[in-house]
């Protein structure tokens, strides 16, 4: 056993060496405080639309008609290599760690964040033959709040948050967020397990900004949400299964998920209805973007152009039940939502104050602390 | 040498990041950075967190007890009566666990929802007009048991396999009844497997967040959910890291006590 002694010393040396190396390595990962503020440096240059390799595609799971992906592979003779994320934080962390994807799908405020940090490549609209479909004259997306002049992103879907309910279980709804406190639905009500959405719902009821981080307002929001707990079955973002499985009679939910439940899953469509509460409804959008370190940005440009083709947008609408702001495809969405006007959406609806904005970390953390207390209490 | 380097490179170094971050803070742009502040640990002295810890502890212990109750008969039946189908039966238990835990949780949701298969069946029999299984503490514990019971079955099965069956026969000669034989001979002989299984089930159950997230109700939030939230929407990795470090400390303490107690006992009995 004595022979082990020198090796133990080597081991501890190695341990020390590796640890030191790891700490040195962290500097590159960015865990070391930096004083340099991100400057408005010029955006990474746009690529030309041409095949420059297979497409490394990074999206939520099942968030695009598989037929559209297949069509792209056939049309351009490339492979689509798919990776998925399950949260915006996860998406960001992977790109931040240096993983290379050709196209990703950030929600609006994440576009703002990634653009500011120089993580997204410019998208030259002259390279897109279908650009006119989203950037027609007067289009909201010519200069959206999250991406000046839409320089690094192209709009993907638009979604609205409201209340879905079962007409065969609940007699009276009032068109207000108060319906999430409905006595008749007690024990069958769900609030979205989503910090922004839950706080926004309470903020709208109290007449506050959906992005509020004021201590006094957050305190009221907290009390209001805790008062809801006795009516709740749970906090869940799986609104589709909760509704279609019958566990939810009233659900704080996303408009597209509601339409999917009603039009595709329900045994009897008229048992399901949706309202956009009168106090205001959060309406948000997500986008496609090309990370600055993408290996095949040319193929990604072709892919964006492919998705902007109206016939592909229609396929995606009919698969996802969310509207795509592609001019010649919007009618297909209006048709899907024709029986439930409150779930219908117009691009114009984005011009409302209730969008989720990019907040500084201390404000996000103040909001998170409230949300934690609500869920933990 | 190589395994040590491997451990250091991939395990210790990532642990080190967590420890260093637990003393750090978050920059205004959301980037977590290292530091030397004890503020995150100070923030843990909140009665809400203690309550969550106790709740998680309760769920994890219930999971262990139920897992023993489920796993022991299964392992026993396969080990002692499985005959030439033993391996196939073990495979039948292990294979479903190759499917993602998340997917299996969703499957339970589909089965147990108010208008799902089980409840429709119940209604057809006329015995009940449906049971709200989901979004209850029971559902969360059930999810945990289903998720981790295999970690109990395998070690118990292994120790039953190794056991000399003639011990049981000898036990029957000495103590007569099968129950007394089971309690005084079989259980002590498989103690090591049981203790190991308990630990393997307890640890992941205590830190789990998936079951509570998918099957839980308004009051089933666990410590794992709390930590997960800090790393996701909460944008507070330093606080989440401090929680993780504190939790690891508490568990290490528990484990040392547990291992000491169980190893002496196992040694005494073998």
Interface residues (C-beta under 8 A of the other chain):
Chain A: X7 X10 X11 X14 X15 X18 X19 X22 X23 X26 X30 X31 X32 X33 X34 X38 X87 X89 X90 X113 X116 X117 X187 X193 X194 X195 X196 X229 X232 X233 X234 X235 X236 X238 X241 X242 X245 X246 X247 X360 X361 X362 X364 X365 X368 X369 X371 X372 X373 X375 X376 X377
Chain B: X1 X4 X5 X8 X9 X12 X13 X16 X17 X20 X21 X24 X26 X27 X28 X29 X30 X31 X32 X33 X34 X35 X48 X49 X51 X52 X106 X109 X110 X113 X114 X115 X116 X132 X134 X135 X213 X214 X216 X217 X218 X219 X221 X225 X226 X229 X230 X231 X232 X233 X234 X235 X236 X239
